[in-house]
Amino acid sequence: MNKTFKPFFEGARGSVCRVVATGLTVSSIALAGLVGSVQPSVADNVVRCAYPFWFGFAPAPVADAMGYYEEEGIEFEAVFDNDRANVLPGLESGEINCTMRTIGEHISRPMSADSNLVVIGLIDISVGADGVVGAPGIDSVTDLVGKTFAGEINHPGTVMTAFALKQAGYSLDDIDMRMIATDDSPAIFEDPDVAAVASWEPMLSEIVANTSRKGSKILLSSKDFNGLITDVVIVNRNDYEANREKYDAFMRGIYRAVDLFNSDPDKFLELAAPGYDVTPEQMAVDLAGVYYTSYEDAVEYFGTDGSEPRLKQIVEDLTVINLDLDLMDEAIPYEFLVDASTTENLFEGKTR
């Protein structure tokens, strides 16, 4: 099959999330038009997904390009959109039935214990793609106490900073936090009053390489946080419960695409890069901080081998941070947020 990324809006491309993109138009208007118009429910064999412009989600369209979904008798439709205010209403109502983003963002407001959403799979972990740059003299997170830190409220770098401060006996209340747009982080870091800034690759490394503040360094990196920044697959609960085989097939396709990346990364990049308007070479460089999660990783994170779910501890840690940041009204039980059963025996009797 000769296809890479099939938007359900012709030519629709989305807002930037966690990587810098150029030449893209914002898809939020298109998505808002979809969920606000009279649309039939998503067909029983269709996974219609809206998700941020982020290379970590590439296994989904690559699975489509490889024909994995066609083999399973399902269809995949997708559009880039980073704005949860656009995505969540459509996801709750069933106009779309899938999204992907970090588990920390997902559990934040307006997610609640009566939401019609459920996490069913993993797709990637940030292992260096997100982080915090510290100014000269800022050598540990405790050096930020009493100083100015700049970042977006729900940015992975902000989450890591909150987590590291808490481990050291402090909190974000002990620093002067300045809210910014991450795309502005290189310019904002030039302010000598800013002790540290949250960013993502490639900006993270570019700040260190190009800042006039010589001696700056990456203070915190997602590679050191043991899965804290994990991206998950989130679906409409009602459709999931009514069409389990469709979502089993969807996750098989994703994990098979991860297998392809691990066995033949050149083929994976050849299929993935055009959908992001980049070259395979550029995508390979930016994927250095991304770890695509295999089926075996999913078994470990969901604990379907009988072990304690690794994802449960991550959710508990992020819940504490989100409550401290006033991003949640109350803790949501892990058992409500996650259905691990899709991971159980997912490939039994199936092609991998």
SVG drawing of the C-alpha trace seen along z (x, -y; Angstrom):
<svg xmlns="http://www.w3.org/2000/svg" viewBox="-27 -39 57 58">
<polyline fill="none" stroke="black" stroke-width="0.4" points="0.0,0.0 1.3,-3.4 0.0,-5.7 1.4,-7.3 -0.9,-9.7 -4.6,-9.8 -6.4,-12.9 -10.1,-12.8 -10.0,-16.5 -8.3,-16.9 -5.0,-18.6 -5.7,-19.1 -2.5,-19.5 -2.3,-20.5 -0.7,-22.7 2.8,-21.9 3.3,-19.8 6.8,-18.8 8.5,-19.2 8.9,-22.4 7.0,-22.2 6.8,-24.6 4.4,-24.9 1.5,-23.5 -2.0,-24.9 -3.9,-24.7 -6.4,-21.8 -8.4,-23.0 -11.0,-24.8 -11.4,-21.7 -11.9,-19.5 -14.2,-21.9 -16.3,-21.9 -16.4,-18.1 -17.6,-17.7 -20.0,-20.7 -21.7,-19.6 -24.3,-16.9 -22.1,-13.8 -22.9,-10.1 -21.3,-8.1 -18.0,-6.6 -18.5,-3.3 -17.8,-0.1 -14.7,0.7 -13.2,-2.8 -10.7,-4.3 -10.9,-8.0 -8.1,-9.7 -7.1,-13.3 -3.7,-13.7 -0.8,-16.2 1.9,-16.7 4.5,-14.5 6.9,-12.0 6.1,-9.6 2.7,-8.9 4.1,-7.8 3.6,-4.1 -0.2,-4.5 0.0,-6.0 2.9,-3.7 0.7,-0.7 -1.8,-2.0 0.8,-2.5 2.0,1.1 -1.5,2.4 -1.8,3.8 -5.2,2.3 -6.5,3.4 -5.4,7.0 -7.5,6.8 -10.5,5.3 -10.4,1.9 -9.9,-1.6 -7.7,-4.4 -8.5,-8.1 -6.4,-10.8 -5.8,-14.5 -3.2,-16.5 -4.7,-18.6 -3.0,-19.5 -5.9,-21.4 -7.7,-19.3 -10.6,-21.8 -11.2,-20.6 -10.4,-17.0 -12.1,-16.0 -15.7,-17.1 -15.5,-15.0 -13.9,-12.1 -16.5,-12.2 -19.4,-12.3 -18.0,-9.6 -17.6,-11.9 -14.0,-10.8 -13.0,-7.7 -9.3,-8.0 -6.5,-10.3 -2.9,-10.0 -1.0,-12.1 1.0,-11.9 -0.7,-10.2 -0.1,-13.2 -1.9,-15.5 -4.7,-13.0 -5.5,-12.7 -5.6,-16.5 -8.8,-18.6 -11.4,-18.2 -10.8,-14.5 -12.9,-13.1 -14.1,-9.9 -17.2,-10.0 -15.5,-10.7 -16.3,-8.5 -12.6,-7.8 -10.2,-5.0 -6.5,-4.2 -6.0,-1.0 -2.4,-1.0 1.1,-2.6 2.9,-4.1 6.0,-5.9 8.1,-7.2 10.2,-10.3 13.8,-9.4 15.5,-12.7 13.0,-14.5 11.8,-16.7 13.7,-18.6 14.9,-21.7 17.8,-23.9 19.6,-25.5 21.6,-28.7 25.2,-28.9 25.4,-28.1 22.1,-26.1 23.5,-22.6 20.7,-20.8 16.9,-21.3 17.4,-22.6 19.4,-25.5 16.1,-26.7 14.6,-27.5 13.9,-31.2 14.7,-31.7 12.7,-32.1 11.7,-29.0 9.9,-29.4 7.6,-26.8 4.1,-25.8 1.9,-24.6 1.4,-21.0 4.7,-20.8 6.8,-17.6 9.7,-19.8 7.4,-21.5 6.2,-18.1 9.7,-16.8 10.7,-19.9 7.7,-19.5 8.6,-15.8 12.3,-16.5 11.5,-19.3 9.1,-17.1 11.6,-14.3 14.1,-16.9 11.5,-18.1 10.4,-21.2 7.5,-22.2 6.8,-24.6 5.7,-27.0 9.4,-27.4 10.3,-28.8 9.1,-31.8 7.3,-30.2 6.7,-32.2 4.2,-30.9 5.4,-30.8 4.7,-29.3 7.3,-26.6 8.1,-27.9 9.3,-31.1 11.7,-29.2 15.0,-30.1 14.3,-33.8 13.0,-33.7 16.1,-31.9 18.2,-34.9 16.6,-36.9 19.3,-36.8 16.6,-36.6 15.4,-33.2 17.3,-30.5 15.8,-27.6 13.4,-27.0 11.3,-23.9 11.6,-22.9 11.7,-20.0 13.8,-18.8 15.2,-20.1 14.9,-23.4 16.3,-21.9 19.7,-21.2 19.6,-24.3 19.2,-26.5 22.3,-25.0 24.3,-25.3 23.3,-28.8 22.6,-30.7 24.8,-33.7 24.7,-32.4 27.8,-30.2 27.9,-27.3 24.2,-26.6 23.3,-22.9 20.5,-20.4 19.5,-20.3 16.7,-17.7 16.0,-15.2 13.1,-12.8 15.6,-10.0 16.3,-10.2 12.7,-9.9 11.9,-6.2 8.8,-6.5 7.2,-9.6 6.6,-11.1 4.7,-8.2 2.3,-8.6 -0.8,-6.5 -3.7,-5.6 -7.0,-6.9 -10.4,-5.9 -14.1,-6.5 -15.2,-4.0 -18.6,-3.2 -17.2,-2.4 -14.4,-0.4 -16.8,1.7 -19.0,2.2 -16.2,3.0 -13.4,4.6 -12.0,6.5 -11.5,3.2 -9.4,1.8 -7.5,5.0 -6.7,4.8 -5.7,1.1 -3.2,1.9 -1.8,4.9 -1.1,2.6 0.7,0.1 2.9,2.7 3.7,4.3 4.8,0.9 7.1,0.6 8.5,4.0 9.1,2.6 11.0,-0.4 13.2,1.9 13.9,4.3 14.0,1.9 14.1,-1.7 14.9,-3.0 11.6,-1.5 9.7,-2.9 11.1,-6.4 10.5,-6.2 6.8,-5.7 6.5,-8.1 8.5,-11.2 6.2,-12.4 3.2,-12.7 5.2,-15.1 6.7,-17.1 10.2,-16.2 13.0,-14.0 13.7,-10.6 17.1,-11.8 15.6,-14.8 13.1,-12.5 15.8,-10.0 17.7,-12.8 14.7,-14.0 13.7,-10.5 16.9,-10.1 14.9,-11.1 11.9,-8.9 11.5,-5.2 8.6,-3.4 7.0,-1.0 6.8,2.6 4.1,5.1 6.4,6.5 6.7,3.0 3.0,2.8 2.7,6.1 5.1,4.7 3.5,1.3 0.0,2.8 1.0,5.7 -0.8,8.3 1.9,10.8 0.8,10.7 3.3,8.1 2.4,4.8 1.5,2.4 4.3,-0.1 1.9,-2.5 -0.1,-2.6 2.9,-4.0 3.4,-6.6 -0.2,-7.7 0.0,-7.9 3.1,-10.1 1.6,-12.3 -1.6,-12.6 0.3,-14.1 2.0,-16.6 -1.2,-17.5 -3.0,-18.1 -0.1,-20.4 -0.4,-22.3 -4.2,-22.5 -4.6,-20.6 -7.0,-18.0 -9.9,-18.4 -9.3,-15.0 -7.5,-11.8 -9.0,-9.5 -8.7,-5.7 -6.2,-4.0 -8.7,-1.2 -11.2,-3.7 -8.6,-5.4 -7.1,-2.2 -8.4,1.0 -5.4,3.3 -7.4,6.2 -6.6,5.3 -2.9,6.2 -3.8,9.7 -2.9,12.3 -3.2,9.6 -1.3,11.7 -2.6,15.1 -3.5,16.7 -2.8,13.4 -0.1,12.2 2.8,10.3"/>
</svg>
